[in-house]
Amino acid sequence: MTDESATDIAELSFEAALEELEAIVRKLEAGEAPLDESIELYARGDKLRAQCEARLKAAKARIDKLQLDADGKPAGVEPLDPA
């Protein structure tokens, strides 16, 4: 995997990375690729999976939890507990 393809993956949206990952999985499951190509596809798929996971973690970190006051009215927000 070249640095260029890693940069290429980093620039993909979550949806685009997931779509490409699904296409790779379908191709590998169908056994359509020779061994060397399968190894390259698997490596790219692993990088795409990591990119999707990183994007999901970043999105989760941006979600805020609403705090309510004693009357049950919104009083502010706090970071979502990652647990």
PyMOL Python script that loads the backbone (N, CA, C, O; Angstrom):
from pymol import cmd

cmd.read_pdbstr("""\
ATOM      1  N   MET A   1       0.865  -1.181   0.000  1.00  0.00           N
ATOM      2  CA  MET A   1       0.000   0.000   0.000  1.00  0.00           C
ATOM      3  C   MET A   1       0.901   1.230   0.000  1.00  0.00           C
ATOM      4  O   MET A   1       1.745   1.399   0.880  1.00  0.00           O
ATOM      5  N   THR A   2       0.713   2.069  -0.982  1.00  0.00           N
ATOM      6  CA  THR A   2       1.549   3.252  -1.104  1.00  0.00           C
ATOM      7  C   THR A   2       1.024   4.369  -0.217  1.00  0.00           C
ATOM      8  O   THR A   2      -0.119   4.340   0.239  1.00  0.00           O
ATOM      9  N   ASP A   3       1.877   5.348   0.018  1.00  0.00           N
ATOM     10  CA  ASP A   3       1.448   6.519   0.784  1.00  0.00           C
ATOM     11  C   ASP A   3       0.315   7.235   0.061  1.00  0.00           C
ATOM     12  O   ASP A   3      -0.584   7.791   0.692  1.00  0.00           O
ATOM     13  N   GLU A   4       0.366   7.217  -1.271  1.00  0.00           N
ATOM     14  CA  GLU A   4      -0.668   7.879  -2.072  1.00  0.00           C
ATOM     15  C   GLU A   4      -2.033   7.232  -1.834  1.00  0.00           C
ATOM     16  O   GLU A   4      -3.030   7.939  -1.693  1.00  0.00           O
ATOM     17  N   SER A   5      -2.092   5.908  -1.788  1.00  0.00           N
ATOM     18  CA  SER A   5      -3.386   5.253  -1.584  1.00  0.00           C
ATOM     19  C   SER A   5      -3.874   5.450  -0.149  1.00  0.00           C
ATOM     20  O   SER A   5      -5.082   5.486   0.085  1.00  0.00           O
ATOM     21  N   ALA A   6      -2.961   5.579   0.813  1.00  0.00           N
ATOM     22  CA  ALA A   6      -3.365   5.864   2.181  1.00  0.00           C
ATOM     23  C   ALA A   6      -3.948   7.268   2.269  1.00  0.00           C
ATOM     24  O   ALA A   6      -4.924   7.488   2.987  1.00  0.00           O
ATOM     25  N   THR A   7      -3.363   8.215   1.549  1.00  0.00           N
ATOM     26  CA  THR A   7      -3.890   9.573   1.502  1.00  0.00           C
ATOM     27  C   THR A   7      -5.248   9.567   0.814  1.00  0.00           C
ATOM     28  O   THR A   7      -6.179  10.241   1.253  1.00  0.00           O
ATOM     29  N   ASP A   8      -5.351   8.814  -0.249  1.00  0.00           N
ATOM     30  CA  ASP A   8      -6.597   8.665  -0.984  1.00  0.00           C
ATOM     31  C   ASP A   8      -7.704   8.177  -0.046  1.00  0.00           C
ATOM     32  O   ASP A   8      -8.814   8.710  -0.086  1.00  0.00           O
ATOM     33  N   ILE A   9      -7.436   7.201   0.775  1.00  0.00           N
ATOM     34  CA  ILE A   9      -8.418   6.668   1.721  1.00  0.00           C
ATOM     35  C   ILE A   9      -8.780   7.712   2.771  1.00  0.00           C
ATOM     36  O   ILE A   9      -9.951   7.849   3.124  1.00  0.00           O
ATOM     37  N   ALA A  10      -7.802   8.442   3.270  1.00  0.00           N
ATOM     38  CA  ALA A  10      -8.048   9.453   4.303  1.00  0.00           C
ATOM     39  C   ALA A  10      -8.968  10.563   3.804  1.00  0.00           C
ATOM     40  O   ALA A  10      -9.651  11.206   4.601  1.00  0.00           O
ATOM     41  N   GLU A  11      -8.989  10.791   2.500  1.00  0.00           N
ATOM     42  CA  GLU A  11      -9.816  11.851   1.939  1.00  0.00           C
ATOM     43  C   GLU A  11     -11.242  11.398   1.618  1.00  0.00           C
ATOM     44  O   GLU A  11     -12.090  12.227   1.288  1.00  0.00           O
ATOM     45  N   LEU A  12     -11.514  10.096   1.709  1.00  0.00           N
ATOM     46  CA  LEU A  12     -12.848   9.586   1.401  1.00  0.00           C
ATOM     47  C   LEU A  12     -13.833   9.919   2.511  1.00  0.00           C
ATOM     48  O   LEU A  12     -13.476   9.942   3.689  1.00  0.00           O
ATOM     49  N   SER A  13     -15.057  10.174   2.127  1.00  0.00           N
ATOM     50  CA  SER A  13     -16.112  10.330   3.131  1.00  0.00           C
ATOM     51  C   SER A  13     -16.379   8.963   3.746  1.00  0.00           C
ATOM     52  O   SER A  13     -15.965   7.940   3.200  1.00  0.00           O
ATOM     53  N   PHE A  14     -17.067   8.944   4.875  1.00  0.00           N
ATOM     54  CA  PHE A  14     -17.428   7.682   5.510  1.00  0.00           C
ATOM     55  C   PHE A  14     -18.208   6.807   4.531  1.00  0.00           C
ATOM     56  O   PHE A  14     -17.928   5.618   4.379  1.00  0.00           O
ATOM     57  N   GLU A  15     -19.188   7.417   3.872  1.00  0.00           N
ATOM     58  CA  GLU A  15     -20.055   6.663   2.963  1.00  0.00           C
ATOM     59  C   GLU A  15     -19.273   6.077   1.787  1.00  0.00           C
ATOM     60  O   GLU A  15     -19.495   4.930   1.399  1.00  0.00           O
ATOM     61  N   ALA A  16     -18.361   6.864   1.224  1.00  0.00           N
ATOM     62  CA  ALA A  16     -17.561   6.386   0.095  1.00  0.00           C
ATOM     63  C   ALA A  16     -16.621   5.255   0.525  1.00  0.00           C
ATOM     64  O   ALA A  16     -16.462   4.269  -0.195  1.00  0.00           O
ATOM     65  N   ALA A  17     -16.006   5.401   1.688  1.00  0.00           N
ATOM     66  CA  ALA A  17     -15.113   4.359   2.193  1.00  0.00           C
ATOM     67  C   ALA A  17     -15.886   3.073   2.469  1.00  0.00           C
ATOM     68  O   ALA A  17     -15.413   1.982   2.151  1.00  0.00           O
ATOM     69  N   LEU A  18     -17.062   3.198   3.054  1.00  0.00           N
ATOM     70  CA  LEU A  18     -17.877   2.026   3.353  1.00  0.00           C
ATOM     71  C   LEU A  18     -18.334   1.342   2.066  1.00  0.00           C
ATOM     72  O   LEU A  18     -18.321   0.114   1.977  1.00  0.00           O
ATOM     73  N   GLU A  19     -18.733   2.121   1.080  1.00  0.00           N
ATOM     74  CA  GLU A  19     -19.160   1.556  -0.206  1.00  0.00           C
ATOM     75  C   GLU A  19     -18.021   0.780  -0.864  1.00  0.00           C
ATOM     76  O   GLU A  19     -18.223  -0.325  -1.368  1.00  0.00           O
ATOM     77  N   GLU A  20     -16.829   1.363  -0.856  1.00  0.00           N
ATOM     78  CA  GLU A  20     -15.680   0.669  -1.455  1.00  0.00           C
ATOM     79  C   GLU A  20     -15.338  -0.585  -0.662  1.00  0.00           C
ATOM     80  O   GLU A  20     -15.019  -1.620  -1.247  1.00  0.00           O
ATOM     81  N   LEU A  21     -15.400  -0.503   0.660  1.00  0.00           N
ATOM     82  CA  LEU A  21     -15.124  -1.664   1.501  1.00  0.00           C
ATOM     83  C   LEU A  21     -16.115  -2.789   1.207  1.00  0.00           C
ATOM     84  O   LEU A  21     -15.721  -3.950   1.105  1.00  0.00           O
ATOM     85  N   GLU A  22     -17.390  -2.453   1.073  1.00  0.00           N
ATOM     86  CA  GLU A  22     -18.399  -3.469   0.755  1.00  0.00           C
ATOM     87  C   GLU A  22     -18.130  -4.114  -0.595  1.00  0.00           C
ATOM     88  O   GLU A  22     -18.316  -5.321  -0.748  1.00  0.00           O
ATOM     89  N   ALA A  23     -17.691  -3.323  -1.585  1.00  0.00           N
ATOM     90  CA  ALA A  23     -17.368  -3.865  -2.905  1.00  0.00           C
ATOM     91  C   ALA A  23     -16.181  -4.827  -2.821  1.00  0.00           C
ATOM     92  O   ALA A  23     -16.175  -5.868  -3.478  1.00  0.00           O
ATOM     93  N   ILE A  24     -15.191  -4.481  -2.024  1.00  0.00           N
ATOM     94  CA  ILE A  24     -14.021  -5.349  -1.845  1.00  0.00           C
ATOM     95  C   ILE A  24     -14.446  -6.658  -1.187  1.00  0.00           C
ATOM     96  O   ILE A  24     -14.019  -7.732  -1.610  1.00  0.00           O
ATOM     97  N   VAL A  25     -15.270  -6.575  -0.173  1.00  0.00           N
ATOM     98  CA  VAL A  25     -15.734  -7.784   0.522  1.00  0.00           C
ATOM     99  C   VAL A  25     -16.496  -8.694  -0.452  1.00  0.00           C
ATOM    100  O   VAL A  25     -16.280  -9.906  -0.473  1.00  0.00           O
ATOM    101  N   ARG A  26     -17.386  -8.103  -1.253  1.00  0.00           N
ATOM    102  CA  ARG A  26     -18.131  -8.902  -2.230  1.00  0.00           C
ATOM    103  C   ARG A  26     -17.180  -9.608  -3.202  1.00  0.00           C
ATOM    104  O   ARG A  26     -17.354 -10.788  -3.510  1.00  0.00           O
ATOM    105  N   LYS A  27     -16.177  -8.873  -3.677  1.00  0.00           N
ATOM    106  CA  LYS A  27     -15.234  -9.436  -4.646  1.00  0.00           C
ATOM    107  C   LYS A  27     -14.419 -10.562  -4.007  1.00  0.00           C
ATOM    108  O   LYS A  27     -14.210 -11.606  -4.625  1.00  0.00           O
ATOM    109  N   LEU A  28     -13.960 -10.351  -2.774  1.00  0.00           N
ATOM    110  CA  LEU A  28     -13.181 -11.388  -2.095  1.00  0.00           C
ATOM    111  C   LEU A  28     -14.038 -12.609  -1.798  1.00  0.00           C
ATOM    112  O   LEU A  28     -13.586 -13.741  -1.969  1.00  0.00           O
ATOM    113  N   GLU A  29     -15.274 -12.390  -1.353  1.00  0.00           N
ATOM    114  CA  GLU A  29     -16.165 -13.514  -1.045  1.00  0.00           C
ATOM    115  C   GLU A  29     -16.512 -14.319  -2.296  1.00  0.00           C
ATOM    116  O   GLU A  29     -16.697 -15.533  -2.217  1.00  0.00           O
ATOM    117  N   ALA A  30     -16.600 -13.655  -3.447  1.00  0.00           N
ATOM    118  CA  ALA A  30     -16.933 -14.323  -4.698  1.00  0.00           C
ATOM    119  C   ALA A  30     -15.734 -15.077  -5.275  1.00  0.00           C
ATOM    120  O   ALA A  30     -15.893 -15.891  -6.185  1.00  0.00           O
ATOM    121  N   GLY A  31     -14.538 -14.812  -4.750  1.00  0.00           N
ATOM    122  CA  GLY A  31     -13.338 -15.463  -5.250  1.00  0.00           C
ATOM    123  C   GLY A  31     -12.985 -15.036  -6.661  1.00  0.00           C
ATOM    124  O   GLY A  31     -12.430 -15.818  -7.432  1.00  0.00           O
ATOM    125  N   GLU A  32     -13.306 -13.790  -7.002  1.00  0.00           N
ATOM    126  CA  GLU A  32     -13.103 -13.281  -8.363  1.00  0.00           C
ATOM    127  C   GLU A  32     -11.667 -12.827  -8.641  1.00  0.00           C
ATOM    128  O   GLU A  32     -11.305 -12.617  -9.799  1.00  0.00           O
ATOM    129  N   ALA A  33     -10.868 -12.678  -7.631  1.00  0.00           N
ATOM    130  CA  ALA A  33      -9.530 -12.110  -7.816  1.00  0.00           C
ATOM    131  C   ALA A  33      -8.456 -13.173  -7.611  1.00  0.00           C
ATOM    132  O   ALA A  33      -8.596 -14.044  -6.753  1.00  0.00           O
ATOM    133  N   PRO A  34      -7.380 -13.101  -8.402  1.00  0.00           N
ATOM    134  CA  PRO A  34      -6.237 -13.982  -8.156  1.00  0.00           C
ATOM    135  C   PRO A  34      -5.607 -13.664  -6.789  1.00  0.00           C
ATOM    136  O   PRO A  34      -5.886 -12.624  -6.193  1.00  0.00           O
ATOM    137  N   LEU A  35      -4.777 -14.554  -6.321  1.00  0.00           N
ATOM    138  CA  LEU A  35      -4.201 -14.443  -4.976  1.00  0.00           C
ATOM    139  C   LEU A  35      -3.525 -13.105  -4.714  1.00  0.00           C
ATOM    140  O   LEU A  35      -3.811 -12.457  -3.708  1.00  0.00           O
ATOM    141  N   ASP A  36      -2.634 -12.682  -5.603  1.00  0.00           N
ATOM    142  CA  ASP A  36      -1.911 -11.416  -5.377  1.00  0.00           C
ATOM    143  C   ASP A  36      -2.870 -10.239  -5.287  1.00  0.00           C
ATOM    144  O   ASP A  36      -2.715  -9.372  -4.427  1.00  0.00           O
ATOM    145  N   GLU A  37      -3.859 -10.206  -6.174  1.00  0.00           N
ATOM    146  CA  GLU A  37      -4.842  -9.121  -6.128  1.00  0.00           C
ATOM    147  C   GLU A  37      -5.684  -9.210  -4.859  1.00  0.00           C
ATOM    148  O   GLU A  37      -6.031  -8.189  -4.267  1.00  0.00           O
ATOM    149  N   SER A  38      -6.010 -10.430  -4.443  1.00  0.00           N
ATOM    150  CA  SER A  38      -6.786 -10.615  -3.213  1.00  0.00           C
ATOM    151  C   SER A  38      -6.049 -10.061  -1.996  1.00  0.00           C
ATOM    152  O   SER A  38      -6.651  -9.453  -1.111  1.00  0.00           O
ATOM    153  N   ILE A  39      -4.750 -10.280  -1.971  1.00  0.00           N
ATOM    154  CA  ILE A  39      -3.932  -9.765  -0.865  1.00  0.00           C
ATOM    155  C   ILE A  39      -3.943  -8.239  -0.869  1.00  0.00           C
ATOM    156  O   ILE A  39      -4.070  -7.615   0.184  1.00  0.00           O
ATOM    157  N   GLU A  40      -3.809  -7.636  -2.054  1.00  0.00           N
ATOM    158  CA  GLU A  40      -3.860  -6.170  -2.156  1.00  0.00           C
ATOM    159  C   GLU A  40      -5.241  -5.635  -1.768  1.00  0.00           C
ATOM    160  O   GLU A  40      -5.351  -4.627  -1.071  1.00  0.00           O
ATOM    161  N   LEU A  41      -6.284  -6.318  -2.224  1.00  0.00           N
ATOM    162  CA  LEU A  41      -7.649  -5.904  -1.876  1.00  0.00           C
ATOM    163  C   LEU A  41      -7.872  -5.999  -0.364  1.00  0.00           C
ATOM    164  O   LEU A  41      -8.470  -5.108   0.239  1.00  0.00           O
ATOM    165  N   TYR A  42      -7.386  -7.082   0.240  1.00  0.00           N
ATOM    166  CA  TYR A  42      -7.536  -7.258   1.676  1.00  0.00           C
ATOM    167  C   TYR A  42      -6.834  -6.128   2.437  1.00  0.00           C
ATOM    168  O   TYR A  42      -7.383  -5.584   3.396  1.00  0.00           O
ATOM    169  N   ALA A  43      -5.624  -5.781   2.006  1.00  0.00           N
ATOM    170  CA  ALA A  43      -4.870  -4.703   2.660  1.00  0.00           C
ATOM    171  C   ALA A  43      -5.613  -3.375   2.533  1.00  0.00           C
ATOM    172  O   ALA A  43      -5.708  -2.617   3.499  1.00  0.00           O
ATOM    173  N   ARG A  44      -6.139  -3.096   1.342  1.00  0.00           N
ATOM    174  CA  ARG A  44      -6.905  -1.851   1.152  1.00  0.00           C
ATOM    175  C   ARG A  44      -8.182  -1.888   1.984  1.00  0.00           C
ATOM    176  O   ARG A  44      -8.562  -0.889   2.594  1.00  0.00           O
ATOM    177  N   GLY A  45      -8.835  -3.033   2.005  1.00  0.00           N
ATOM    178  CA  GLY A  45     -10.044  -3.178   2.811  1.00  0.00           C
ATOM    179  C   GLY A  45      -9.781  -2.926   4.282  1.00  0.00           C
ATOM    180  O   GLY A  45     -10.607  -2.320   4.966  1.00  0.00           O
ATOM    181  N   ASP A  46      -8.642  -3.384   4.778  1.00  0.00           N
ATOM    182  CA  ASP A  46      -8.296  -3.155   6.181  1.00  0.00           C
ATOM    183  C   ASP A  46      -8.097  -1.664   6.456  1.00  0.00           C
ATOM    184  O   ASP A  46      -8.516  -1.160   7.498  1.00  0.00           O
ATOM    185  N   LYS A  47      -7.463  -0.968   5.527  1.00  0.00           N
ATOM    186  CA  LYS A  47      -7.275   0.484   5.680  1.00  0.00           C
ATOM    187  C   LYS A  47      -8.624   1.206   5.615  1.00  0.00           C
ATOM    188  O   LYS A  47      -8.855   2.156   6.363  1.00  0.00           O
ATOM    189  N   LEU A  48      -9.509   0.761   4.728  1.00  0.00           N
ATOM    190  CA  LEU A  48     -10.846   1.363   4.639  1.00  0.00           C
ATOM    191  C   LEU A  48     -11.636   1.129   5.922  1.00  0.00           C
ATOM    192  O   LEU A  48     -12.328   2.027   6.400  1.00  0.00           O
ATOM    193  N   ARG A  49     -11.533  -0.077   6.478  1.00  0.00           N
ATOM    194  CA  ARG A  49     -12.213  -0.393   7.739  1.00  0.00           C
ATOM    195  C   ARG A  49     -11.721   0.524   8.858  1.00  0.00           C
ATOM    196  O   ARG A  49     -12.514   1.043   9.644  1.00  0.00           O
ATOM    197  N   ALA A  50     -10.419   0.711   8.917  1.00  0.00           N
ATOM    198  CA  ALA A  50      -9.839   1.583   9.952  1.00  0.00           C
ATOM    199  C   ALA A  50     -10.320   3.028   9.756  1.00  0.00           C
ATOM    200  O   ALA A  50     -10.611   3.723  10.729  1.00  0.00           O
ATOM    201  N   GLN A  51     -10.401   3.474   8.502  1.00  0.00           N
ATOM    202  CA  GLN A  51     -10.881   4.829   8.217  1.00  0.00           C
ATOM    203  C   GLN A  51     -12.334   4.992   8.662  1.00  0.00           C
ATOM    204  O   GLN A  51     -12.690   5.994   9.282  1.00  0.00           O
ATOM    205  N   CYS A  52     -13.172   4.001   8.344  1.00  0.00           N
ATOM    206  CA  CYS A  52     -14.584   4.059   8.751  1.00  0.00           C
ATOM    207  C   CYS A  52     -14.700   4.080  10.275  1.00  0.00           C
ATOM    208  O   CYS A  52     -15.493   4.843  10.827  1.00  0.00           O
ATOM    209  N   GLU A  53     -13.925   3.260  10.942  1.00  0.00           N
ATOM    210  CA  GLU A  53     -13.946   3.209  12.402  1.00  0.00           C
ATOM    211  C   GLU A  53     -13.512   4.554  12.996  1.00  0.00           C
ATOM    212  O   GLU A  53     -14.121   5.034  13.951  1.00  0.00           O
ATOM    213  N   ALA A  54     -12.473   5.153  12.440  1.00  0.00           N
ATOM    214  CA  ALA A  54     -11.996   6.450  12.935  1.00  0.00           C
ATOM    215  C   ALA A  54     -13.060   7.528  12.728  1.00  0.00           C
ATOM    216  O   ALA A  54     -13.276   8.365  13.604  1.00  0.00           O
ATOM    217  N   ARG A  55     -13.721   7.507  11.576  1.00  0.00           N
ATOM    218  CA  ARG A  55     -14.778   8.496  11.311  1.00  0.00           C
ATOM    219  C   ARG A  55     -15.937   8.324  12.286  1.00  0.00           C
ATOM    220  O   ARG A  55     -16.491   9.313  12.768  1.00  0.00           O
ATOM    221  N   LEU A  56     -16.310   7.077  12.581  1.00  0.00           N
ATOM    222  CA  LEU A  56     -17.399   6.832  13.534  1.00  0.00           C
ATOM    223  C   LEU A  56     -17.027   7.303  14.939  1.00  0.00           C
ATOM    224  O   LEU A  56     -17.847   7.901  15.636  1.00  0.00           O
ATOM    225  N   LYS A  57     -15.787   7.031  15.350  1.00  0.00           N
ATOM    226  CA  LYS A  57     -15.335   7.470  16.679  1.00  0.00           C
ATOM    227  C   LYS A  57     -15.339   8.993  16.773  1.00  0.00           C
ATOM    228  O   LYS A  57     -15.733   9.553  17.796  1.00  0.00           O
ATOM    229  N   ALA A  58     -14.903   9.659  15.711  1.00  0.00           N
ATOM    230  CA  ALA A  58     -14.887  11.126  15.701  1.00  0.00           C
ATOM    231  C   ALA A  58     -16.307  11.675  15.783  1.00  0.00           C
ATOM    232  O   ALA A  58     -16.562  12.647  16.494  1.00  0.00           O
ATOM    233  N   ALA A  59     -17.225  11.053  15.059  1.00  0.00           N
ATOM    234  CA  ALA A  59     -18.620  11.506  15.098  1.00  0.00           C
ATOM    235  C   ALA A  59     -19.212  11.294  16.483  1.00  0.00           C
ATOM    236  O   ALA A  59     -19.929  12.154  16.994  1.00  0.00           O
ATOM    237  N   LYS A  60     -18.917  10.163  17.083  1.00  0.00           N
ATOM    238  CA  LYS A  60     -19.430   9.866  18.425  1.00  0.00           C
ATOM    239  C   LYS A  60     -18.898  10.877  19.446  1.00  0.00           C
ATOM    240  O   LYS A  60     -19.622  11.282  20.355  1.00  0.00           O
ATOM    241  N   ALA A  61     -17.651  11.277  19.297  1.00  0.00           N
ATOM    242  CA  ALA A  61     -17.052  12.229  20.225  1.00  0.00           C
ATOM    243  C   ALA A  61     -17.715  13.605  20.140  1.00  0.00           C
ATOM    244  O   ALA A  61     -17.666  14.379  21.097  1.00  0.00           O
ATOM    245  N   ARG A  62     -18.337  13.913  18.990  1.00  0.00           N
ATOM    246  CA  ARG A  62     -18.979  15.212  18.823  1.00  0.00           C
ATOM    247  C   ARG A  62     -20.401  15.245  19.373  1.00  0.00           C
ATOM    248  O   ARG A  62     -20.996  16.316  19.493  1.00  0.00           O
ATOM    249  N   ILE A  63     -20.940  14.093  19.703  1.00  0.00           N
ATOM    250  CA  ILE A  63     -22.312  14.050  20.208  1.00  0.00           C
ATOM    251  C   ILE A  63     -22.329  14.547  21.656  1.00  0.00           C
ATOM    252  O   ILE A  63     -21.515  14.130  22.480  1.00  0.00           O
ATOM    253  N   ASP A  64     -23.262  15.434  21.942  1.00  0.00           N
ATOM    254  CA  ASP A  64     -23.385  15.961  23.293  1.00  0.00           C
ATOM    255  C   ASP A  64     -24.599  15.356  23.977  1.00  0.00           C
ATOM    256  O   ASP A  64     -25.587  15.005  23.331  1.00  0.00           O
ATOM    257  N   LYS A  65     -24.508  15.241  25.297  1.00  0.00           N
ATOM    258  CA  LYS A  65     -25.613  14.748  26.101  1.00  0.00           C
ATOM    259  C   LYS A  65     -26.261  15.957  26.773  1.00  0.00           C
ATOM    260  O   LYS A  65     -25.581  16.771  27.399  1.00  0.00           O
ATOM    261  N   LEU A  66     -27.549  16.061  26.638  1.00  0.00           N
ATOM    262  CA  LEU A  66     -28.300  17.171  27.203  1.00  0.00           C
ATOM    263  C   LEU A  66     -28.404  17.016  28.718  1.00  0.00           C
ATOM    264  O   LEU A  66     -28.743  15.940  29.210  1.00  0.00           O
ATOM    265  N   GLN A  67     -28.115  18.084  29.458  1.00  0.00           N
ATOM    266  CA  GLN A  67     -28.282  18.101  30.909  1.00  0.00           C
ATOM    267  C   GLN A  67     -29.608  18.778  31.228  1.00  0.00           C
ATOM    268  O   GLN A  67     -29.958  19.798  30.634  1.00  0.00           O
ATOM    269  N   LEU A  68     -30.333  18.203  32.162  1.00  0.00           N
ATOM    270  CA  LEU A  68     -31.605  18.773  32.573  1.00  0.00           C
ATOM    271  C   LEU A  68     -31.482  19.350  33.980  1.00  0.00           C
ATOM    272  O   LEU A  68     -30.741  18.824  34.811  1.00  0.00           O
ATOM    273  N   ASP A  69     -32.218  20.444  34.246  1.00  0.00           N
ATOM    274  CA  ASP A  69     -32.209  21.019  35.585  1.00  0.00           C
ATOM    275  C   ASP A  69     -33.244  20.283  36.443  1.00  0.00           C
ATOM    276  O   ASP A  69     -33.857  19.316  35.992  1.00  0.00           O
ATOM    277  N   ALA A  70     -33.432  20.749  37.685  1.00  0.00           N
ATOM    278  CA  ALA A  70     -34.354  20.098  38.628  1.00  0.00           C
ATOM    279  C   ALA A  70     -35.781  20.054  38.097  1.00  0.00           C
ATOM    280  O   ALA A  70     -36.545  19.162  38.468  1.00  0.00           O
ATOM    281  N   ASP A  71     -36.153  20.990  37.245  1.00  0.00           N
ATOM    282  CA  ASP A  71     -37.499  21.026  36.679  1.00  0.00           C
ATOM    283  C   ASP A  71     -37.612  20.197  35.402  1.00  0.00           C
ATOM    284  O   ASP A  71     -38.682  20.137  34.796  1.00  0.00           O
ATOM    285  N   GLY A  72     -36.528  19.563  34.992  1.00  0.00           N
ATOM    286  CA  GLY A  72     -36.547  18.757  33.784  1.00  0.00           C
ATOM    287  C   GLY A  72     -36.363  19.546  32.502  1.00  0.00           C
ATOM    288  O   GLY A  72     -36.601  19.034  31.408  1.00  0.00           O
ATOM    289  N   LYS A  73     -35.936  20.796  32.641  1.00  0.00           N
ATOM    290  CA  LYS A  73     -35.723  21.638  31.462  1.00  0.00           C
ATOM    291  C   LYS A  73     -34.250  21.598  31.057  1.00  0.00           C
ATOM    292  O   LYS A  73     -33.378  21.434  31.910  1.00  0.00           O
ATOM    293  N   PRO A  74     -33.973  21.744  29.783  1.00  0.00           N
ATOM    294  CA  PRO A  74     -32.577  21.736  29.331  1.00  0.00           C
ATOM    295  C   PRO A  74     -31.766  22.819  30.033  1.00  0.00           C
ATOM    296  O   PRO A  74     -32.182  23.975  30.100  1.00  0.00           O
ATOM    297  N   ALA A  75     -30.592  22.429  30.561  1.00  0.00           N
ATOM    298  CA  ALA A  75     -29.733  23.363  31.275  1.00  0.00           C
ATOM    299  C   ALA A  75     -28.355  23.489  30.639  1.00  0.00           C
ATOM    300  O   ALA A  75     -27.548  24.304  31.087  1.00  0.00           O
ATOM    301  N   GLY A  76     -28.072  22.717  29.624  1.00  0.00           N
ATOM    302  CA  GLY A  76     -26.756  22.757  28.978  1.00  0.00           C
ATOM    303  C   GLY A  76     -26.423  21.396  28.406  1.00  0.00           C
ATOM    304  O   GLY A  76     -27.264  20.497  28.371  1.00  0.00           O
ATOM    305  N   VAL A  77     -25.209  21.256  27.966  1.00  0.00           N
ATOM    306  CA  VAL A  77     -24.758  19.995  27.402  1.00  0.00           C
ATOM    307  C   VAL A  77     -23.428  19.591  28.025  1.00  0.00           C
ATOM    308  O   VAL A  77     -22.690  20.427  28.548  1.00  0.00           O
ATOM    309  N   GLU A  78     -23.141  18.318  27.962  1.00  0.00           N
ATOM    310  CA  GLU A  78     -21.858  17.799  28.406  1.00  0.00           C
ATOM    311  C   GLU A  78     -21.419  16.750  27.400  1.00  0.00           C
ATOM    312  O   GLU A  78     -22.254  16.209  26.677  1.00  0.00           O
ATOM    313  N   PRO A  79     -20.141  16.454  27.338  1.00  0.00           N
ATOM    314  CA  PRO A  79     -19.679  15.443  26.387  1.00  0.00           C
ATOM    315  C   PRO A  79     -20.331  14.089  26.683  1.00  0.00           C
ATOM    316  O   PRO A  79     -20.582  13.742  27.837  1.00  0.00           O
ATOM    317  N   LEU A  80     -20.594  13.349  25.631  1.00  0.00           N
ATOM    318  CA  LEU A  80     -21.167  12.022  25.773  1.00  0.00           C
ATOM    319  C   LEU A  80     -20.169  11.115  26.461  1.00  0.00           C
ATOM    320  O   LEU A  80     -18.983  11.136  26.131  1.00  0.00           O
ATOM    321  N   ASP A  81     -20.632  10.319  27.412  1.00  0.00           N
ATOM    322  CA  ASP A  81     -19.767   9.332  28.069  1.00  0.00           C
ATOM    323  C   ASP A  81     -19.432   8.240  27.059  1.00  0.00           C
ATOM    324  O   ASP A  81     -20.342   7.641  26.485  1.00  0.00           O
ATOM    325  N   PRO A  82     -18.144   7.964  26.825  1.00  0.00           N
ATOM    326  CA  PRO A  82     -17.770   6.968  25.825  1.00  0.00           C
ATOM    327  C   PRO A  82     -18.067   5.539  26.282  1.00  0.00           C
ATOM    328  O   PRO A  82     -17.955   4.616  25.475  1.00  0.00           O
ATOM    329  N   ALA A  83     -18.428   5.331  27.499  1.00  0.00           N
ATOM    330  CA  ALA A  83     -18.672   3.975  28.009  1.00  0.00           C
ATOM    331  C   ALA A  83     -19.983   3.453  27.615  1.00  0.00           C
ATOM    332  O   ALA A  83     -20.331   2.327  27.968  1.00  0.00           O
TER     333      ALA A  83
END
""", "prot")
cmd.dss("prot")
cmd.show_as("cartoon", "prot")
cmd.util.cbc("prot")
cmd.orient("prot")
